[in-house]
Amino acid sequence: MVKTVTLNTDITARRELRIMLPADVPTGSAAIVITVSPTGSSTSATFGDLLNSEFLGMWRDRADIEDSSEFARKLRSEGWSQSAP
């Protein structure tokens, strides 16, 4: 099972982190990925941000895609099946 947990924290001057995970995170081996964003950047987006992004309607004018909803559904399905262990 792959579980994604997003935690926001500050990195100390000593470059140390203390991570407390939620109780529903399984124990055992884990791969930890750390993404460092510039100070003051926001990692959360609103629905308005999505509406104004390049992603909404990105396949609208593609002549090779008849049904963009079905095309997106297929891409998501293929992506999920590839990420399964």
PyMOL Python script that loads the backbone (N, CA, C, O; Angstrom):
from pymol import cmd

cmd.read_pdbstr("""\
ATOM      1  N   MET A   1       0.851  -1.180   0.000  1.00  0.00           N
ATOM      2  CA  MET A   1       0.000   0.000   0.000  1.00  0.00           C
ATOM      3  C   MET A   1       0.891   1.236   0.000  1.00  0.00           C
ATOM      4  O   MET A   1       1.861   1.296   0.755  1.00  0.00           O
ATOM      5  N   VAL A   2       0.580   2.208  -0.824  1.00  0.00           N
ATOM      6  CA  VAL A   2       1.288   3.481  -0.854  1.00  0.00           C
ATOM      7  C   VAL A   2       0.414   4.502  -0.152  1.00  0.00           C
ATOM      8  O   VAL A   2      -0.759   4.659  -0.491  1.00  0.00           O
ATOM      9  N   LYS A   3       0.975   5.191   0.818  1.00  0.00           N
ATOM     10  CA  LYS A   3       0.239   6.222   1.557  1.00  0.00           C
ATOM     11  C   LYS A   3       1.037   7.507   1.472  1.00  0.00           C
ATOM     12  O   LYS A   3       2.242   7.511   1.723  1.00  0.00           O
ATOM     13  N   THR A   4       0.379   8.590   1.124  1.00  0.00           N
ATOM     14  CA  THR A   4       1.032   9.890   1.050  1.00  0.00           C
ATOM     15  C   THR A   4       0.598  10.722   2.238  1.00  0.00           C
ATOM     16  O   THR A   4      -0.594  10.874   2.503  1.00  0.00           O
ATOM     17  N   VAL A   5       1.573  11.257   2.949  1.00  0.00           N
ATOM     18  CA  VAL A   5       1.312  12.125   4.090  1.00  0.00           C
ATOM     19  C   VAL A   5       2.015  13.443   3.819  1.00  0.00           C
ATOM     20  O   VAL A   5       3.212  13.450   3.535  1.00  0.00           O
ATOM     21  N   THR A   6       1.305  14.549   3.900  1.00  0.00           N
ATOM     22  CA  THR A   6       1.901  15.862   3.692  1.00  0.00           C
ATOM     23  C   THR A   6       2.024  16.561   5.043  1.00  0.00           C
ATOM     24  O   THR A   6       1.038  16.753   5.754  1.00  0.00           O
ATOM     25  N   LEU A   7       3.242  16.930   5.376  1.00  0.00           N
ATOM     26  CA  LEU A   7       3.515  17.652   6.619  1.00  0.00           C
ATOM     27  C   LEU A   7       4.244  18.932   6.269  1.00  0.00           C
ATOM     28  O   LEU A   7       5.120  18.924   5.404  1.00  0.00           O
ATOM     29  N   ASN A   8       3.904  20.029   6.919  1.00  0.00           N
ATOM     30  CA  ASN A   8       4.613  21.287   6.724  1.00  0.00           C
ATOM     31  C   ASN A   8       5.443  21.547   7.971  1.00  0.00           C
ATOM     32  O   ASN A   8       4.958  21.371   9.089  1.00  0.00           O
ATOM     33  N   THR A   9       6.677  21.959   7.787  1.00  0.00           N
ATOM     34  CA  THR A   9       7.569  22.177   8.918  1.00  0.00           C
ATOM     35  C   THR A   9       8.582  23.252   8.582  1.00  0.00           C
ATOM     36  O   THR A   9       8.668  23.704   7.440  1.00  0.00           O
ATOM     37  N   ASP A  10       9.338  23.653   9.569  1.00  0.00           N
ATOM     38  CA  ASP A  10      10.453  24.579   9.370  1.00  0.00           C
ATOM     39  C   ASP A  10      11.745  23.799   9.531  1.00  0.00           C
ATOM     40  O   ASP A  10      11.849  22.930  10.397  1.00  0.00           O
ATOM     41  N   ILE A  11      12.722  24.106   8.703  1.00  0.00           N
ATOM     42  CA  ILE A  11      14.037  23.493   8.813  1.00  0.00           C
ATOM     43  C   ILE A  11      14.876  24.391   9.721  1.00  0.00           C
ATOM     44  O   ILE A  11      14.991  25.593   9.482  1.00  0.00           O
ATOM     45  N   THR A  12      15.457  23.803  10.754  1.00  0.00           N
ATOM     46  CA  THR A  12      16.252  24.576  11.709  1.00  0.00           C
ATOM     47  C   THR A  12      17.605  24.933  11.098  1.00  0.00           C
ATOM     48  O   THR A  12      17.987  24.406  10.054  1.00  0.00           O
ATOM     49  N   ALA A  13      18.326  25.841  11.771  1.00  0.00           N
ATOM     50  CA  ALA A  13      19.662  26.230  11.326  1.00  0.00           C
ATOM     51  C   ALA A  13      20.611  25.036  11.333  1.00  0.00           C
ATOM     52  O   ALA A  13      21.600  25.020  10.601  1.00  0.00           O
ATOM     53  N   ARG A  14      20.310  24.040  12.157  1.00  0.00           N
ATOM     54  CA  ARG A  14      21.146  22.831  12.221  1.00  0.00           C
ATOM     55  C   ARG A  14      20.719  21.804  11.170  1.00  0.00           C
ATOM     56  O   ARG A  14      21.267  20.704  11.106  1.00  0.00           O
ATOM     57  N   ARG A  15      19.741  22.176  10.352  1.00  0.00           N
ATOM     58  CA  ARG A  15      19.238  21.305   9.279  1.00  0.00           C
ATOM     59  C   ARG A  15      18.673  19.994   9.830  1.00  0.00           C
ATOM     60  O   ARG A  15      18.872  18.929   9.244  1.00  0.00           O
ATOM     61  N   GLU A  16      17.974  20.080  10.947  1.00  0.00           N
ATOM     62  CA  GLU A  16      17.371  18.903  11.559  1.00  0.00           C
ATOM     63  C   GLU A  16      15.856  18.998  11.487  1.00  0.00           C
ATOM     64  O   GLU A  16      15.282  20.085  11.558  1.00  0.00           O
ATOM     65  N   LEU A  17      15.225  17.851  11.347  1.00  0.00           N
ATOM     66  CA  LEU A  17      13.769  17.756  11.349  1.00  0.00           C
ATOM     67  C   LEU A  17      13.349  16.691  12.358  1.00  0.00           C
ATOM     68  O   LEU A  17      14.018  15.670  12.514  1.00  0.00           O
ATOM     69  N   ARG A  18      12.258  16.939  13.024  1.00  0.00           N
ATOM     70  CA  ARG A  18      11.637  15.925  13.866  1.00  0.00           C
ATOM     71  C   ARG A  18      10.260  15.688  13.272  1.00  0.00           C
ATOM     72  O   ARG A  18       9.455  16.614  13.166  1.00  0.00           O
ATOM     73  N   ILE A  19       9.992  14.467  12.890  1.00  0.00           N
ATOM     74  CA  ILE A  19       8.741  14.154  12.202  1.00  0.00           C
ATOM     75  C   ILE A  19       7.888  13.248  13.084  1.00  0.00           C
ATOM     76  O   ILE A  19       8.322  12.174  13.500  1.00  0.00           O
ATOM     77  N   MET A  20       6.693  13.694  13.354  1.00  0.00           N
ATOM     78  CA  MET A  20       5.712  12.891  14.071  1.00  0.00           C
ATOM     79  C   MET A  20       4.613  12.540  13.056  1.00  0.00           C
ATOM     80  O   MET A  20       3.931  13.425  12.539  1.00  0.00           O
ATOM     81  N   LEU A  21       4.454  11.264  12.783  1.00  0.00           N
ATOM     82  CA  LEU A  21       3.489  10.821  11.781  1.00  0.00           C
ATOM     83  C   LEU A  21       2.143  10.505  12.426  1.00  0.00           C
ATOM     84  O   LEU A  21       2.088  10.133  13.598  1.00  0.00           O
ATOM     85  N   PRO A  22       1.066  10.652  11.670  1.00  0.00           N
ATOM     86  CA  PRO A  22      -0.260  10.298  12.181  1.00  0.00           C
ATOM     87  C   PRO A  22      -0.323   8.814  12.551  1.00  0.00           C
ATOM     88  O   PRO A  22       0.440   8.004  12.024  1.00  0.00           O
ATOM     89  N   ALA A  23      -1.220   8.471  13.442  1.00  0.00           N
ATOM     90  CA  ALA A  23      -1.338   7.101  13.941  1.00  0.00           C
ATOM     91  C   ALA A  23      -1.712   6.097  12.851  1.00  0.00           C
ATOM     92  O   ALA A  23      -1.423   4.909  12.993  1.00  0.00           O
ATOM     93  N   ASP A  24      -2.342   6.544  11.776  1.00  0.00           N
ATOM     94  CA  ASP A  24      -2.762   5.593  10.734  1.00  0.00           C
ATOM     95  C   ASP A  24      -1.656   5.257   9.736  1.00  0.00           C
ATOM     96  O   ASP A  24      -1.888   4.499   8.794  1.00  0.00           O
ATOM     97  N   VAL A  25      -0.455   5.811   9.930  1.00  0.00           N
ATOM     98  CA  VAL A  25       0.663   5.478   9.051  1.00  0.00           C
ATOM     99  C   VAL A  25       1.220   4.128   9.498  1.00  0.00           C
ATOM    100  O   VAL A  25       1.564   3.966  10.668  1.00  0.00           O
ATOM    101  N   PRO A  26       1.316   3.150   8.581  1.00  0.00           N
ATOM    102  CA  PRO A  26       1.804   1.823   8.972  1.00  0.00           C
ATOM    103  C   PRO A  26       3.281   1.861   9.367  1.00  0.00           C
ATOM    104  O   PRO A  26       4.046   2.687   8.870  1.00  0.00           O
ATOM    105  N   THR A  27       3.663   0.968  10.255  1.00  0.00           N
ATOM    106  CA  THR A  27       5.055   0.875  10.674  1.00  0.00           C
ATOM    107  C   THR A  27       5.836   0.027   9.677  1.00  0.00           C
ATOM    108  O   THR A  27       5.241  -0.676   8.860  1.00  0.00           O
ATOM    109  N   GLY A  28       7.158   0.088   9.740  1.00  0.00           N
ATOM    110  CA  GLY A  28       8.002  -0.684   8.837  1.00  0.00           C
ATOM    111  C   GLY A  28       8.811   0.235   7.943  1.00  0.00           C
ATOM    112  O   GLY A  28       8.890   1.440   8.182  1.00  0.00           O
ATOM    113  N   SER A  29       9.405  -0.334   6.925  1.00  0.00           N
ATOM    114  CA  SER A  29      10.245   0.418   6.000  1.00  0.00           C
ATOM    115  C   SER A  29       9.443   1.496   5.288  1.00  0.00           C
ATOM    116  O   SER A  29       8.255   1.330   5.012  1.00  0.00           O
ATOM    117  N   ALA A  30      10.113   2.602   4.997  1.00  0.00           N
ATOM    118  CA  ALA A  30       9.455   3.708   4.299  1.00  0.00           C
ATOM    119  C   ALA A  30      10.483   4.483   3.502  1.00  0.00           C
ATOM    120  O   ALA A  30      11.652   4.552   3.882  1.00  0.00           O
ATOM    121  N   ALA A  31      10.052   5.059   2.411  1.00  0.00           N
ATOM    122  CA  ALA A  31      10.873   5.990   1.643  1.00  0.00           C
ATOM    123  C   ALA A  31      10.359   7.382   1.976  1.00  0.00           C
ATOM    124  O   ALA A  31       9.160   7.642   1.877  1.00  0.00           O
ATOM    125  N   ILE A  32      11.252   8.271   2.367  1.00  0.00           N
ATOM    126  CA  ILE A  32      10.877   9.631   2.733  1.00  0.00           C
ATOM    127  C   ILE A  32      11.360  10.578   1.639  1.00  0.00           C
ATOM    128  O   ILE A  32      12.532  10.546   1.265  1.00  0.00           O
ATOM    129  N   VAL A  33      10.466  11.419   1.124  1.00  0.00           N
ATOM    130  CA  VAL A  33      10.804  12.400   0.101  1.00  0.00           C
ATOM    131  C   VAL A  33      10.582  13.774   0.714  1.00  0.00           C
ATOM    132  O   VAL A  33       9.510  14.054   1.250  1.00  0.00           O
ATOM    133  N   ILE A  34      11.592  14.627   0.637  1.00  0.00           N
ATOM    134  CA  ILE A  34      11.480  15.976   1.189  1.00  0.00           C
ATOM    135  C   ILE A  34      11.504  16.966   0.039  1.00  0.00           C
ATOM    136  O   ILE A  34      12.418  16.953  -0.786  1.00  0.00           O
ATOM    137  N   THR A  35      10.493  17.828  -0.011  1.00  0.00           N
ATOM    138  CA  THR A  35      10.424  18.885  -1.013  1.00  0.00           C
ATOM    139  C   THR A  35      10.605  20.214  -0.296  1.00  0.00           C
ATOM    140  O   THR A  35       9.853  20.540   0.622  1.00  0.00           O
ATOM    141  N   VAL A  36      11.594  20.969  -0.714  1.00  0.00           N
ATOM    142  CA  VAL A  36      11.863  22.260  -0.095  1.00  0.00           C
ATOM    143  C   VAL A  36      11.367  23.348  -1.030  1.00  0.00           C
ATOM    144  O   VAL A  36      11.794  23.434  -2.182  1.00  0.00           O
ATOM    145  N   SER A  37      10.451  24.190  -0.519  1.00  0.00           N
ATOM    146  CA  SER A  37       9.895  25.290  -1.296  1.00  0.00           C
ATOM    147  C   SER A  37      10.483  26.594  -0.793  1.00  0.00           C
ATOM    148  O   SER A  37      10.854  26.701   0.376  1.00  0.00           O
ATOM    149  N   PRO A  38      10.571  27.585  -1.667  1.00  0.00           N
ATOM    150  CA  PRO A  38      11.078  28.892  -1.228  1.00  0.00           C
ATOM    151  C   PRO A  38      10.218  29.461  -0.112  1.00  0.00           C
ATOM    152  O   PRO A  38       9.023  29.175  -0.037  1.00  0.00           O
ATOM    153  N   THR A  39      10.817  30.260   0.749  1.00  0.00           N
ATOM    154  CA  THR A  39      10.106  30.898   1.856  1.00  0.00           C
ATOM    155  C   THR A  39       8.917  31.687   1.331  1.00  0.00           C
ATOM    156  O   THR A  39       9.020  32.423   0.349  1.00  0.00           O
ATOM    157  N   GLY A  40       7.781  31.515   2.012  1.00  0.00           N
ATOM    158  CA  GLY A  40       6.593  32.269   1.652  1.00  0.00           C
ATOM    159  C   GLY A  40       5.786  31.662   0.526  1.00  0.00           C
ATOM    160  O   GLY A  40       4.716  32.176   0.201  1.00  0.00           O
ATOM    161  N   SER A  41       6.262  30.579  -0.084  1.00  0.00           N
ATOM    162  CA  SER A  41       5.476  29.979  -1.162  1.00  0.00           C
ATOM    163  C   SER A  41       4.359  29.147  -0.555  1.00  0.00           C
ATOM    164  O   SER A  41       4.499  28.609   0.543  1.00  0.00           O
ATOM    165  N   SER A  42       3.287  29.049  -1.251  1.00  0.00           N
ATOM    166  CA  SER A  42       2.128  28.303  -0.782  1.00  0.00           C
ATOM    167  C   SER A  42       2.016  26.998  -1.545  1.00  0.00           C
ATOM    168  O   SER A  42       2.094  26.975  -2.773  1.00  0.00           O
ATOM    169  N   THR A  43       1.832  25.907  -0.804  1.00  0.00           N
ATOM    170  CA  THR A  43       1.672  24.619  -1.460  1.00  0.00           C
ATOM    171  C   THR A  43       0.206  24.256  -1.637  1.00  0.00           C
ATOM    172  O   THR A  43      -0.116  23.245  -2.261  1.00  0.00           O
ATOM    173  N   SER A  44      -0.682  25.076  -1.091  1.00  0.00           N
ATOM    174  CA  SER A  44      -2.098  24.781  -1.244  1.00  0.00           C
ATOM    175  C   SER A  44      -2.679  25.651  -2.353  1.00  0.00           C
ATOM    176  O   SER A  44      -2.276  26.799  -2.542  1.00  0.00           O
ATOM    177  N   ALA A  45      -3.622  25.084  -3.074  1.00  0.00           N
ATOM    178  CA  ALA A  45      -4.254  25.810  -4.168  1.00  0.00           C
ATOM    179  C   ALA A  45      -5.762  25.815  -3.948  1.00  0.00           C
ATOM    180  O   ALA A  45      -6.308  24.923  -3.299  1.00  0.00           O
ATOM    181  N   THR A  46      -6.408  26.798  -4.479  1.00  0.00           N
ATOM    182  CA  THR A  46      -7.859  26.895  -4.373  1.00  0.00           C
ATOM    183  C   THR A  46      -8.493  26.445  -5.684  1.00  0.00           C
ATOM    184  O   THR A  46      -7.807  26.255  -6.688  1.00  0.00           O
ATOM    185  N   PHE A  47      -9.792  26.279  -5.660  1.00  0.00           N
ATOM    186  CA  PHE A  47     -10.516  25.929  -6.878  1.00  0.00           C
ATOM    187  C   PHE A  47     -10.354  27.033  -7.919  1.00  0.00           C
ATOM    188  O   PHE A  47     -10.262  26.761  -9.116  1.00  0.00           O
ATOM    189  N   GLY A  48     -10.320  28.267  -7.456  1.00  0.00           N
ATOM    190  CA  GLY A  48     -10.109  29.396  -8.369  1.00  0.00           C
ATOM    191  C   GLY A  48      -8.752  29.317  -9.052  1.00  0.00           C
ATOM    192  O   GLY A  48      -8.622  29.641 -10.232  1.00  0.00           O
ATOM    193  N   ASP A  49      -7.722  28.877  -8.291  1.00  0.00           N
ATOM    194  CA  ASP A  49      -6.395  28.700  -8.886  1.00  0.00           C
ATOM    195  C   ASP A  49      -6.454  27.662  -9.997  1.00  0.00           C
ATOM    196  O   ASP A  49      -5.845  27.842 -11.051  1.00  0.00           O
ATOM    197  N   LEU A  50      -7.187  26.576  -9.764  1.00  0.00           N
ATOM    198  CA  LEU A  50      -7.328  25.535 -10.779  1.00  0.00           C
ATOM    199  C   LEU A  50      -8.065  26.068 -12.004  1.00  0.00           C
ATOM    200  O   LEU A  50      -7.667  25.808 -13.139  1.00  0.00           O
ATOM    201  N   LEU A  51      -9.132  26.810 -11.768  1.00  0.00           N
ATOM    202  CA  LEU A  51      -9.895  27.364 -12.891  1.00  0.00           C
ATOM    203  C   LEU A  51      -9.035  28.285 -13.756  1.00  0.00           C
ATOM    204  O   LEU A  51      -9.227  28.355 -14.970  1.00  0.00           O
ATOM    205  N   ASN A  52      -8.100  28.984 -13.143  1.00  0.00           N
ATOM    206  CA  ASN A  52      -7.248  29.921 -13.873  1.00  0.00           C
ATOM    207  C   ASN A  52      -5.952  29.294 -14.367  1.00  0.00           C
ATOM    208  O   ASN A  52      -5.114  29.981 -14.951  1.00  0.00           O
ATOM    209  N   SER A  53      -5.783  28.010 -14.141  1.00  0.00           N
ATOM    210  CA  SER A  53      -4.538  27.356 -14.540  1.00  0.00           C
ATOM    211  C   SER A  53      -4.607  26.871 -15.986  1.00  0.00           C
ATOM    212  O   SER A  53      -5.664  26.869 -16.617  1.00  0.00           O
ATOM    213  N   GLU A  54      -3.443  26.461 -16.487  1.00  0.00           N
ATOM    214  CA  GLU A  54      -3.372  25.935 -17.847  1.00  0.00           C
ATOM    215  C   GLU A  54      -3.947  24.527 -17.950  1.00  0.00           C
ATOM    216  O   GLU A  54      -4.102  24.008 -19.055  1.00  0.00           O
ATOM    217  N   PHE A  55      -4.267  23.895 -16.815  1.00  0.00           N
ATOM    218  CA  PHE A  55      -4.735  22.513 -16.836  1.00  0.00           C
ATOM    219  C   PHE A  55      -6.206  22.386 -17.217  1.00  0.00           C
ATOM    220  O   PHE A  55      -6.596  21.416 -17.867  1.00  0.00           O
ATOM    221  N   LEU A  56      -7.013  23.345 -16.825  1.00  0.00           N
ATOM    222  CA  LEU A  56      -8.434  23.272 -17.145  1.00  0.00           C
ATOM    223  C   LEU A  56      -8.627  23.498 -18.638  1.00  0.00           C
ATOM    224  O   LEU A  56      -8.290  24.562 -19.158  1.00  0.00           O
ATOM    225  N   GLY A  57      -9.159  22.517 -19.313  1.00  0.00           N
ATOM    226  CA  GLY A  57      -9.398  22.613 -20.742  1.00  0.00           C
ATOM    227  C   GLY A  57      -8.180  22.361 -21.597  1.00  0.00           C
ATOM    228  O   GLY A  57      -8.161  22.717 -22.775  1.00  0.00           O
ATOM    229  N   MET A  58      -7.156  21.747 -21.015  1.00  0.00           N
ATOM    230  CA  MET A  58      -5.901  21.574 -21.755  1.00  0.00           C
ATOM    231  C   MET A  58      -6.033  20.667 -22.975  1.00  0.00           C
ATOM    232  O   MET A  58      -5.205  20.732 -23.883  1.00  0.00           O
ATOM    233  N   TRP A  59      -7.070  19.817 -23.008  1.00  0.00           N
ATOM    234  CA  TRP A  59      -7.248  18.925 -24.158  1.00  0.00           C
ATOM    235  C   TRP A  59      -8.410  19.372 -25.047  1.00  0.00           C
ATOM    236  O   TRP A  59      -8.787  18.652 -25.971  1.00  0.00           O
ATOM    237  N   ARG A  60      -8.967  20.521 -24.788  1.00  0.00           N
ATOM    238  CA  ARG A  60     -10.167  21.003 -25.467  1.00  0.00           C
ATOM    239  C   ARG A  60     -10.036  21.031 -26.984  1.00  0.00           C
ATOM    240  O   ARG A  60     -10.956  20.610 -27.685  1.00  0.00           O
ATOM    241  N   ASP A  61      -8.936  21.509 -27.495  1.00  0.00           N
ATOM    242  CA  ASP A  61      -8.789  21.689 -28.934  1.00  0.00           C
ATOM    243  C   ASP A  61      -8.017  20.569 -29.620  1.00  0.00           C
ATOM    244  O   ASP A  61      -7.597  20.716 -30.768  1.00  0.00           O
ATOM    245  N   ARG A  62      -7.830  19.458 -28.929  1.00  0.00           N
ATOM    246  CA  ARG A  62      -7.093  18.338 -29.523  1.00  0.00           C
ATOM    247  C   ARG A  62      -8.025  17.549 -30.451  1.00  0.00           C
ATOM    248  O   ARG A  62      -9.044  17.025 -30.001  1.00  0.00           O
ATOM    249  N   ALA A  63      -7.687  17.463 -31.723  1.00  0.00           N
ATOM    250  CA  ALA A  63      -8.516  16.739 -32.692  1.00  0.00           C
ATOM    251  C   ALA A  63      -8.403  15.228 -32.508  1.00  0.00           C
ATOM    252  O   ALA A  63      -9.300  14.493 -32.921  1.00  0.00           O
ATOM    253  N   ASP A  64      -7.314  14.749 -31.894  1.00  0.00           N
ATOM    254  CA  ASP A  64      -7.104  13.315 -31.733  1.00  0.00           C
ATOM    255  C   ASP A  64      -7.769  12.751 -30.483  1.00  0.00           C
ATOM    256  O   ASP A  64      -7.688  11.547 -30.240  1.00  0.00           O
ATOM    257  N   ILE A  65      -8.425  13.590 -29.687  1.00  0.00           N
ATOM    258  CA  ILE A  65      -9.119  13.139 -28.476  1.00  0.00           C
ATOM    259  C   ILE A  65     -10.596  13.469 -28.636  1.00  0.00           C
ATOM    260  O   ILE A  65     -10.992  14.634 -28.611  1.00  0.00           O
ATOM    261  N   GLU A  66     -11.406  12.425 -28.801  1.00  0.00           N
ATOM    262  CA  GLU A  66     -12.845  12.651 -29.005  1.00  0.00           C
ATOM    263  C   GLU A  66     -13.549  12.998 -27.700  1.00  0.00           C
ATOM    264  O   GLU A  66     -14.381  13.906 -27.671  1.00  0.00           O
ATOM    265  N   ASP A  67     -13.227  12.284 -26.612  1.00  0.00           N
ATOM    266  CA  ASP A  67     -13.884  12.491 -25.332  1.00  0.00           C
ATOM    267  C   ASP A  67     -12.801  12.754 -24.285  1.00  0.00           C
ATOM    268  O   ASP A  67     -12.178  11.813 -23.795  1.00  0.00           O
ATOM    269  N   SER A  68     -12.569  14.024 -23.938  1.00  0.00           N
ATOM    270  CA  SER A  68     -11.471  14.367 -23.035  1.00  0.00           C
ATOM    271  C   SER A  68     -11.677  13.791 -21.637  1.00  0.00           C
ATOM    272  O   SER A  68     -10.702  13.447 -20.968  1.00  0.00           O
ATOM    273  N   SER A  69     -12.933  13.679 -21.180  1.00  0.00           N
ATOM    274  CA  SER A  69     -13.198  13.085 -19.861  1.00  0.00           C
ATOM    275  C   SER A  69     -12.780  11.623 -19.843  1.00  0.00           C
ATOM    276  O   SER A  69     -12.132  11.177 -18.897  1.00  0.00           O
ATOM    277  N   GLU A  70     -13.139  10.883 -20.866  1.00  0.00           N
ATOM    278  CA  GLU A  70     -12.766   9.470 -20.957  1.00  0.00           C
ATOM    279  C   GLU A  70     -11.251   9.326 -21.097  1.00  0.00           C
ATOM    280  O   GLU A  70     -10.659   8.420 -20.509  1.00  0.00           O
ATOM    281  N   PHE A  71     -10.625  10.205 -21.866  1.00  0.00           N
ATOM    282  CA  PHE A  71      -9.174  10.185 -22.040  1.00  0.00           C
ATOM    283  C   PHE A  71      -8.476  10.393 -20.692  1.00  0.00           C
ATOM    284  O   PHE A  71      -7.535   9.671 -20.362  1.00  0.00           O
ATOM    285  N   ALA A  72      -8.936  11.378 -19.915  1.00  0.00           N
ATOM    286  CA  ALA A  72      -8.356  11.653 -18.601  1.00  0.00           C
ATOM    287  C   ALA A  72      -8.573  10.483 -17.652  1.00  0.00           C
ATOM    288  O   ALA A  72      -7.669  10.123 -16.898  1.00  0.00           O
ATOM    289  N   ARG A  73      -9.762   9.884 -17.681  1.00  0.00           N
ATOM    290  CA  ARG A  73     -10.064   8.722 -16.845  1.00  0.00           C
ATOM    291  C   ARG A  73      -9.102   7.572 -17.152  1.00  0.00           C
ATOM    292  O   ARG A  73      -8.608   6.905 -16.242  1.00  0.00           O
ATOM    293  N   LYS A  74      -8.844   7.350 -18.436  1.00  0.00           N
ATOM    294  CA  LYS A  74      -7.934   6.286 -18.859  1.00  0.00           C
ATOM    295  C   LYS A  74      -6.506   6.568 -18.383  1.00  0.00           C
ATOM    296  O   LYS A  74      -5.823   5.662 -17.906  1.00  0.00           O
ATOM    297  N   LEU A  75      -6.056   7.812 -18.510  1.00  0.00           N
ATOM    298  CA  LEU A  75      -4.714   8.171 -18.037  1.00  0.00           C
ATOM    299  C   LEU A  75      -4.576   7.936 -16.534  1.00  0.00           C
ATOM    300  O   LEU A  75      -3.567   7.401 -16.074  1.00  0.00           O
ATOM    301  N   ARG A  76      -5.601   8.339 -15.768  1.00  0.00           N
ATOM    302  CA  ARG A  76      -5.553   8.125 -14.318  1.00  0.00           C
ATOM    303  C   ARG A  76      -5.528   6.642 -13.994  1.00  0.00           C
ATOM    304  O   ARG A  76      -4.763   6.209 -13.132  1.00  0.00           O
ATOM    305  N   SER A  77      -6.343   5.869 -14.664  1.00  0.00           N
ATOM    306  CA  SER A  77      -6.397   4.429 -14.446  1.00  0.00           C
ATOM    307  C   SER A  77      -5.061   3.777 -14.733  1.00  0.00           C
ATOM    308  O   SER A  77      -4.595   2.940 -13.959  1.00  0.00           O
ATOM    309  N   GLU A  78      -4.439   4.154 -15.845  1.00  0.00           N
ATOM    310  CA  GLU A  78      -3.124   3.597 -16.195  1.00  0.00           C
ATOM    311  C   GLU A  78      -2.065   4.022 -15.190  1.00  0.00           C
ATOM    312  O   GLU A  78      -1.188   3.233 -14.837  1.00  0.00           O
ATOM    313  N   GLY A  79      -2.139   5.257 -14.730  1.00  0.00           N
ATOM    314  CA  GLY A  79      -1.176   5.743 -13.744  1.00  0.00           C
ATOM    315  C   GLY A  79      -1.290   5.014 -12.430  1.00  0.00           C
ATOM    316  O   GLY A  79      -0.276   4.678 -11.817  1.00  0.00           O
ATOM    317  N   TRP A  80      -2.527   4.757 -11.979  1.00  0.00           N
ATOM    318  CA  TRP A  80      -2.728   4.036 -10.728  1.00  0.00           C
ATOM    319  C   TRP A  80      -2.249   2.596 -10.844  1.00  0.00           C
ATOM    320  O   TRP A  80      -1.645   2.065  -9.912  1.00  0.00           O
ATOM    321  N   SER A  81      -2.514   1.965 -11.975  1.00  0.00           N
ATOM    322  CA  SER A  81      -2.114   0.553 -12.115  1.00  0.00           C
ATOM    323  C   SER A  81      -0.589   0.432 -12.188  1.00  0.00           C
ATOM    324  O   SER A  81      -0.047  -0.586 -11.760  1.00  0.00           O
ATOM    325  N   GLN A  82       0.117   1.432 -12.714  1.00  0.00           N
ATOM    326  CA  GLN A  82       1.576   1.388 -12.771  1.00  0.00           C
ATOM    327  C   GLN A  82       2.206   1.641 -11.417  1.00  0.00           C
ATOM    328  O   GLN A  82       3.308   1.156 -11.158  1.00  0.00           O
ATOM    329  N   SER A  83       1.538   2.392 -10.538  1.00  0.00           N
ATOM    330  CA  SER A  83       2.120   2.721  -9.242  1.00  0.00           C
ATOM    331  C   SER A  83       1.839   1.664  -8.183  1.00  0.00           C
ATOM    332  O   SER A  83       2.394   1.728  -7.086  1.00  0.00           O
ATOM    333  N   ALA A  84       0.978   0.685  -8.498  1.00  0.00           N
ATOM    334  CA  ALA A  84       0.682  -0.374  -7.541  1.00  0.00           C
ATOM    335  C   ALA A  84       1.890  -1.287  -7.385  1.00  0.00           C
ATOM    336  O   ALA A  84       2.572  -1.592  -8.363  1.00  0.00           O
ATOM    337  N   PRO A  85       2.164  -1.735  -6.123  1.00  0.00           N
ATOM    338  CA  PRO A  85       3.339  -2.590  -5.900  1.00  0.00           C
ATOM    339  C   PRO A  85       3.205  -3.946  -6.526  1.00  0.00           C
ATOM    340  O   PRO A  85       4.115  -4.768  -6.420  1.00  0.00           O
TER     341      PRO A  85
END
""", "prot")
cmd.dss("prot")
cmd.show_as("cartoon", "prot")
cmd.util.cbc("prot")
cmd.orient("prot")
